Amino acid sequence: MNFATISFYETTVSNSTSSISLTATTQDATATLKVNGVTATSCVAFGPVSLNADTTTVYITVTAGDGTTKKTYAILVTRLAPPGVVMQYQPLESPVANSTIAVHQNVSPNGDGKSDVLVIEGIAAHPDNKLQIISRSGALVYEVKGYDNVTKAFNGHSSTNGKLQLPGTYFYTLEYKDGNETKHKTGFIVLKY
């Protein structure tokens, strides 16, 4: 998935909302829709889509009538904390996995030794890699070849200007060699201090 062809949106719902329905509309009657990889119909409610306790990403992909032109929309749906509850940051115990690569979504560079850098499990086995981190506005804030979790690791600072980034949701794209095959992985991370 190329971030240049993805439009990102955010919304917030109450804590009592555990699922949502979506109604997507195509401008071209010959275009097709998929929501999280499942075929949907234009102008017809799709759902329910179950929501995580914190943030859920819903992907809507529109394929033009030519069958090749695609546009993806990523909607980040955040459930508010229950009333009277203070949210406490906890590192993600089970990372999101894609084959041998697992990207931990939580980055908390506060010096406590837990999630101080973006950890990509299995990346040492794939030294021929390229990581890009993009802000919600689509600006490239970090880019490196040969990401290794140690000497080349995202710690909240931009690789383009060295500035510490604001807390929030960022998107990543990882390209790596697995034997002779080039693989791609995309997703989001949450930067907290």
Buried (B, 14 or more C-beta within 10 A) or exposed (E): BEBEEBEBEEEEBEEEEEEBEBEBEBEEEEBBBBBBEEEBEBEEEBEEBEBEEEBBBBBBBBBBEEEEEBEBBBBBBBBBEEEEEEEEEEEBEEBBEBEEBBBBBBBBBEEEEEBBBBBBBBBEEBEEBBBBBBBBEEEEBBBBEEBEBEEBBBEBBBBEEEEEBEEEBBBBBBBBEBEEEEBEBBBBBBBEE
